[in-house]
Amino acid sequence: MKIVYISSPHFADCDFPLIRAFQQLGHEVYYFMSLAPYSKKSTIINIEKLIDKDDIIPASNYKELQPYKRFFDFKNFNIINQTSGKQSSPSSQRLYRNLFKAIKKIKPDKVISTGLLEISTVPLILLRSKLTFIVHDPFPHSGETSFRKTFFRRLSFLVGKQFVLFNKNQLDDFCKSYHIKKEQIIINRLGTYDAMNTFIDKEKISEEPSKNILFFGRISPYKGIEYLCEAMKKVHEEVPDATLTIAGGGKMYFDYAPYKDLDYIHLMNRYIPTEELANLLQRCDFSVCPYTDATQSGVIMTSFTMNKPVIASNVGGLGEMIEDGKTGILVPPKDIDALANALISLLKDENRLKQMSETIATTYHSGDWDWNNIARKYLK
């Protein structure tokens, strides 16, 4: 099968292993990743400076992407290089017209897009019979909506023929909200984000508890960090040597001042490069997702890549990614006491922590969670 795959740096951590799986199964993948000033540092992409040219260029032109050549075949990996970053700019319009022409020349059997339609990508409607949308967020997160986003979201769901979701929990509401038939939807999984293995020194992974809890990812109002900080006060009373690391870029949307001088909470409010994130994961006992709402979470699959358990709010599809008590702990959202108790229980029980890590190793690196099996489901 000949597949055109259009995406962005925001999903590179889960795109790379899927594309590799398609390649390993013998399929021809033409991968186009849009790159703009606002996305050059995102997930596992860390570009220092954009090439000063609006064009579709080989990914190998960026030295920062070179390490991933060890992970998958770059043969048909191209960058949609947007220097302005504005979808409505004439240069972006021209760029995406060129992309559309390139796709027509490829004559793909399928076109997969991880992004919904935008002003510049509206011509993809002409390929709607071959177009599948991967919908990472069936519903917008709290604080991340606008008229423009809502308009193009609804347009995408109106013209789309086929959609991929990653959790069953939101299926009925998704169909009802956007008037989509269930037959148009495939429920698939996310595997572990093992492109990160490119930067992991497995000999340095500590099996000794460090009493460190890790929150990582983009800072946004739905992430519930304010509840986590309050929970850590309770954790500190019970486990004085426990520490929390908050690592991620974005505006702190709540008053962080009361926690600024607490020596057991360490804030790294900036983009965290993949190499540094791998090091933070190696040093932590487990990660935490205290989200107030969610769809699914790349944080969970990134943590599972290194067999780290996750304590998370039971919102969206997170309950389908974590086996409560086996690969992590699920707690009610915004419940500071429940979150604190879960953190304390795992910090105090080394055997349980080790058992969870072992369960992750056997469950999420094979079987239904293996990327080749996930790719087969797409192909079917």
Secondary structure, DSSP 4 states (H G I P E B T S, - for coil): -EEEEEE-GGGHHHHHHHHHHHHHTT-EEEEEEEE-GGGSEETTEE-SS--S--EEEEGGGSGGGGGGGGTS--TTEEEEE-SS--TTSHHHHHHHHHHHHHHHHH--SEEEESS---TTTGGGGGGGGGEEEE-S-SSPPTT---HHHHHHHHHHHHH-SEEEES-STTHHHHHHHHT--GGGEEE------GGGGGG--GGG---S---EEEEES---GGG-HHHHHHHHHHHHHH-TT-EEEEE--S---S--GGGTT-TTEEEE-S---HHHHHHHHHH-SEEEE--SS-S--HHHHHHHHTT--EEEE--TTHHHHS-BTTTEEEE-TT-HHHHHHHHHHHHH-HHHHHHHHHHHHHHTTSGGGSHHHHHHHHH-
